[in-house]
Amino acid sequence: MTKLLEVKDLQTHFFTRDGVAKAVDGVSFSLNRGEILGLVGESGSGKSVTGFSILGLVDEPGRVAGGQIIFDGDDLVAKGEPLLRNLRGKRIAMIFQDPMMTLNPVLRIDTQMVETVRAHENVSKAEALRRSRDALVQVGISSPDERLQSYPHQFSGGMRQRVAIAIALLHKPDLIIADEPTTALDVTIQAQILAEVQSLCAKSGTALIWITHDLAVVSGLADRLAVMYAGRIIEEGPTAQIIANPSHPYTRGLIDSVPQGKRHGALLTQIKGMTPSLLKLPKGCKFAPRCPRADAACQAEPALDLIGPDRSVRCFHPHAEADGKAAL
């Protein structure tokens, strides 16, 4: 498969009065055309900032402090805003968690979608309108002609999110970065969107980064998983392998915390403690204060080491296959 995106040692820091918050601290991964990568972690792990960094959407006091983001041969960090302006919306699209970051509240849906099409392609208004209507149908919106003439405030939250997803699909981009886009959708529509996205990636070669905290969703969607904690990738590999046999104790905790048919009234498993403040990170392994396997060795910083073909983990005491299998 052809490599589309390569992120090398990405560092995105926020320079505040209280200190430097290393939201993304040395993240590296690659993505092939047509491949789906699940970027997983709790709130504050750095997964959304990673997505914003790729598109150059990090606002002050944050900025990309180091590393490379190579998209189809071009370094987006080095070439900066002029190149990114041409790529955003056409070759790289983003679906935000809050649809109102995409939609203008004072413009009708047809105006916004037609302008999106014609901003990058020299087509007639009628052709742009047809493509907009087809995109709404694609994401499961009924009565698309009527909906095109509506304003965002006339939609429910879930409907607005579907419109935002439709806008991202308009140009059939090379890369879609989706920041928890199905959180506000009911289960039926969520399944429909996931199936549509998978089909798009398979047919058109579109690559997808799906940012989420929900392992149950991404386990049936992604080809590979990258699990983040405190601004770093702590485990990466094929989805089926990580779900069946997680190596990092944090990954194991995320999987064990998913409801799995436990008896009625039983308490859910949870990871003890809280994610650390990015301004006061612990020394050594950042997960050690919450880890049941931590010992004196964890006072040092673990490296992201290969533990098998296309599989890596950042841990001194990874789970072995003999520790048992996990399932979602």
Residue, then its C-alpha position, 0 to 999 in steps of 0.5 A: m500500500t502507498k504511504l500517504l501520511e507520516v508523522k515524525d516526532l511531533q511535538t505540540h506545546f502550549f506555552t502558558r503562564d504556569g509553564v509549558a504543557k506538552a500536549v503532544d510529546g514526540v508522537s510518530f505514526s504513519l498511514n497508508r492510503g485506504e487505511i483506518l487508524g484509531l487514535v484512542g485515549e482518555s480526555g487530555s491524552g493529546k489525541s485531538v491536538t494531534g489531529f488539529s496539528i496535522l491541519g495546522l489548527v492549533d491556536e495560541p498559546g499552542r504551536v507545533a514546537g518540533g517534528q515533521i508532518i509529511f503528507d503525500g511527500d510535502d512537509l506541512v510543518a515546514k511549508g506551513e499555512p500557504l500549503l495547508r490552505n489549499l489542502r484543507g477541505k479538499r484533500i484533508a477534511m476534518i469532522f469536529q466533535d462539535p458540528m457548530m465548529t463546521l456550520n455557520p449558524v446564519l447561513r442555510i445548509d445549501t449555501q454552506m455546502v455549495e460554497t464548500v464545493r465551489a471553493h475548490e472546484n470549478v463547477s456550476k451551482a446546480e452541480a454543486l447542489r446535486r452533490s450536496r444533496d447526494a452527500l446528505v442522502q449518503v449520511g442518512i438524512s431524509s427529505p434532503d431537498e427540504r433540509l438543504q433549505s434549513y438553517p443549523h438551528q432547525f436541526s437536532g444535535g445529531m442531525r447537525q453532526r450528520v451534515a458536518i460529516a456530509i460536508a467532509l465527504l463532499h470532495k472525497p478527500d485523501l485523508i479524513i480526520a474525525d474527532e469523535p464525530t458519532t458521539a451525539l448520534d444514536v446507535t442506528i445512525q452511528a452504525q450507518i455512518l461507520a459502514e459508509v466511512q468504511s466503504l468510502c475508504a475501501k472504494s476511494g482509497t481515502a485514509l482515516i484517522w478516527i479519534t475516540h475514547d470508545l474502544a467498542v466503536v473503533s474495534g470494529l472500524a480501524d485497521r490499526l490502533a494507536v493508544m495515547y496517554a499524556g501526550r504520547i503513544i503508549e501502544e500501537g499495532p493491528t486492531a485485532q491483536i491489541i483488542a485480543n491481547p493488550s500489552h500496556p496496562y493502560t490499554r488493558g484497563l480501557i478494554d476492561s472498563v467497557p461493559q461486557g455482559k456483567r451481571h446486573g448491578a455489578l460495578l464496572t471496572q475502572i482505572k484508578g486515579m486521574t490523568p496527570s496534569l500536563l504541567k506537572l507530569p510524573k517522572g519516568c513512566k507517566f502512567a506509573p502512579r495509576c499502574p498496578r504493575a509499577d515498580a522501581a524500574c518505572q522511575a525511568e522513562p520507557a521507550l516505545d519498543l517493538i514487541g512483534p511485527d508491526r506491534s510496539v509498546r511503551c512499558f517495562h512490564p507489558h502484559a504477555e499473552a499468558d496473562g489472558k485475553a481481552a474481548l469487546 
